[in-house]
Amino acid sequence: MKFLTPIVFALALAACKKKDPTIDFGPNGGISMRDASNYPKSTPDPTDWTLDGSWNAQERGLFQDLGLDLNAPATGTVSNLSAYPNPVGAGQTIFHFDAPTAVTCSFVVVDEKYQVVRPLQTATPNRSVRFSLDVSSNSFRQGKLYRLYYVFQEGNSLYYKGHGDIKIGM
């Protein structure tokens, strides 16, 4: 019976091992498909390009340098949030938004394991912006999904936050 104790202990330890968190990209293939002119091509993923609720520790950690309470209530609205084309070939996708007031936008792109593939970028305050996001680097792999997280702030307050998913390749 003594020889079973180490085996039982090892099995219990293996069962308790923490799994790496992975992103659930959501329904409809995980993306909101859009053509090169930003027109919808399919049923959108209702979890993309909207206001997010509470973020987990990995998500909050992506924006820790901003010094904001990312689970505070949002104070504003943003419209026309999208990335197009989506899916994107080997070139560029455009991240776009409109806001009723000038806001600072920060965004980061991660893979399914929350590993950063496009570091945090922050733009100067503006009401409408189109960021060109080059996905031709070796950081992006064909056929894979990536998540673009965004945070909008007005002064030192959280204005709006969310995410959208992007697929590389057709």
C-alpha positions as CSV (number, residue, x, y, z in Angstrom):
1,M,0.0,0.0,0.0
2,K,2.9,2.3,0.7
3,F,3.9,2.2,-3.0
4,L,0.5,3.7,-4.0
5,T,1.0,6.8,-2.0
6,P,3.5,8.4,-4.3
7,I,1.4,7.5,-7.4
8,V,-1.7,9.0,-5.8
9,F,0.2,12.1,-4.8
10,A,1.6,12.5,-8.3
11,L,-1.8,12.1,-10.0
12,A,-3.4,14.6,-7.6
13,L,-0.6,17.1,-8.3
14,A,-1.0,16.7,-12.1
15,A,-4.8,17.2,-11.8
16,C,-4.2,20.5,-9.9
17,K,-1.7,21.8,-12.4
18,K,-3.0,25.2,-13.7
19,K,-3.8,25.2,-17.4
20,D,-2.7,28.2,-19.5
21,P,-5.8,30.4,-20.2
22,T,-7.0,30.4,-23.7
23,I,-9.3,32.8,-25.5
24,D,-12.7,31.7,-26.6
25,F,-13.1,33.6,-29.9
26,G,-16.9,33.2,-29.9
27,P,-19.5,32.2,-32.4
28,N,-19.7,32.5,-36.2
29,G,-16.1,31.4,-36.8
30,G,-14.9,33.8,-34.1
31,I,-14.8,36.9,-36.3
32,S,-17.1,39.5,-37.8
33,M,-16.3,39.2,-41.5
34,R,-15.9,42.4,-43.5
35,D,-14.7,43.2,-47.0
36,A,-12.0,45.7,-48.0
37,S,-14.6,48.6,-48.0
38,N,-15.8,47.7,-44.4
39,Y,-19.1,46.1,-45.5
40,P,-20.3,43.1,-43.5
41,K,-19.9,39.8,-45.3
42,S,-21.6,37.4,-42.8
43,T,-23.4,37.2,-39.5
44,P,-21.2,39.1,-37.0
45,D,-19.8,37.7,-33.9
46,P,-21.9,39.5,-31.2
47,T,-19.0,39.5,-28.8
48,D,-16.7,41.5,-31.1
49,W,-16.4,45.3,-31.4
50,T,-18.7,46.1,-28.5
51,L,-18.3,47.3,-24.9
52,D,-16.8,44.6,-22.7
53,G,-17.8,44.0,-19.1
54,S,-15.2,42.8,-16.5
55,W,-11.8,41.8,-17.8
56,N,-9.8,38.9,-16.3
57,A,-6.3,39.4,-15.0
58,Q,-4.6,38.6,-18.3
59,E,-6.7,41.2,-20.1
60,R,-6.1,43.9,-17.5
61,G,-2.4,43.2,-17.5
62,L,-2.2,44.1,-21.2
63,F,-2.9,47.7,-20.3
64,Q,-1.4,48.0,-16.8
65,D,0.8,50.9,-17.9
66,L,-2.2,53.1,-18.5
67,G,-2.9,53.3,-14.7
68,L,-6.7,52.9,-15.2
69,D,-9.2,50.8,-13.3
70,L,-10.2,48.7,-16.4
71,N,-13.2,47.2,-14.6
72,A,-14.7,50.6,-13.7
73,P,-17.9,51.5,-15.5
74,A,-17.4,53.0,-19.0
75,T,-18.3,56.7,-19.2
76,G,-18.8,57.0,-23.0
77,T,-19.8,55.4,-26.3
78,V,-17.8,54.6,-29.4
79,S,-19.3,53.6,-32.8
80,N,-18.3,52.1,-36.1
81,L,-15.7,49.9,-34.3
82,S,-14.3,47.3,-36.8
83,A,-11.3,45.8,-38.5
84,Y,-11.4,45.4,-42.2
85,P,-10.9,43.4,-44.3
86,N,-11.5,40.5,-42.0
87,P,-10.2,37.9,-42.6
88,V,-7.1,39.7,-43.8
89,G,-4.6,38.3,-46.3
90,A,-0.9,38.9,-45.9
91,G,-1.1,42.7,-45.9
92,Q,-3.0,45.1,-43.7
93,T,-6.3,45.4,-41.9
94,I,-7.7,48.8,-40.7
95,F,-8.9,49.2,-37.1
96,H,-11.5,52.0,-37.2
97,F,-13.6,53.9,-34.6
98,D,-15.7,57.0,-34.2
99,A,-16.3,58.8,-30.9
100,P,-18.4,61.8,-30.0
101,T,-15.5,63.4,-28.2
102,A,-11.7,63.3,-28.5
103,V,-10.5,60.1,-26.7
104,T,-7.1,58.5,-26.4
105,C,-7.1,55.0,-27.9
106,S,-4.7,52.3,-26.8
107,F,-4.7,48.8,-28.3
108,V,-2.7,45.6,-28.3
109,V,-3.0,42.3,-30.3
110,V,-2.6,38.9,-28.7
111,D,-2.8,35.3,-29.8
112,E,-5.1,32.6,-28.3
113,K,-2.8,32.3,-25.2
114,Y,-2.8,36.1,-24.5
115,Q,0.8,36.3,-25.8
116,V,1.4,39.8,-27.3
117,V,2.0,39.7,-31.0
118,R,1.6,43.5,-31.5
119,P,2.7,45.6,-28.6
120,L,0.6,48.3,-26.9
121,Q,0.1,51.3,-29.1
122,T,-1.5,54.6,-28.0
123,A,-2.7,57.4,-30.3
124,T,-3.1,61.1,-29.5
125,P,-6.7,62.1,-28.6
126,N,-9.0,62.1,-31.6
127,R,-12.7,61.5,-32.5
128,S,-12.2,59.3,-35.5
129,V,-9.2,57.2,-36.3
130,R,-8.1,54.5,-38.8
131,F,-5.1,52.5,-37.7
132,S,-3.3,50.4,-40.4
133,L,-2.3,47.2,-38.8
134,D,0.4,45.3,-40.7
135,V,-0.1,41.6,-40.3
136,S,2.6,40.5,-42.8
137,S,5.3,39.9,-40.1
138,N,6.3,36.5,-38.9
139,S,4.4,37.2,-35.6
140,F,1.1,36.5,-37.5
141,R,0.4,33.0,-38.8
142,Q,-1.8,32.1,-41.7
143,G,-5.2,30.6,-40.7
144,K,-4.9,31.8,-37.0
145,L,-7.2,34.0,-35.0
146,Y,-5.9,37.0,-33.0
147,R,-7.6,39.3,-30.6
148,L,-7.3,43.1,-30.7
149,Y,-8.1,44.6,-27.3
150,Y,-8.8,48.4,-27.2
151,V,-9.1,50.9,-24.3
152,F,-10.4,54.4,-24.8
153,Q,-9.8,57.0,-22.2
154,E,-10.8,60.5,-21.6
155,G,-8.2,62.2,-19.4
156,N,-7.6,59.8,-16.6
157,S,-10.9,58.0,-16.9
158,L,-12.0,54.8,-18.6
159,Y,-14.2,55.9,-21.5
160,Y,-14.8,52.5,-23.3
161,K,-13.1,49.1,-23.7
162,G,-13.5,46.0,-25.6
163,H,-12.1,43.6,-28.2
164,G,-12.5,42.3,-31.7
165,D,-11.1,39.2,-33.3
166,I,-9.1,39.1,-36.6
167,K,-8.3,36.1,-38.8
168,I,-5.2,36.0,-40.9
169,G,-5.7,34.3,-44.2
170,M,-8.8,33.1,-45.9
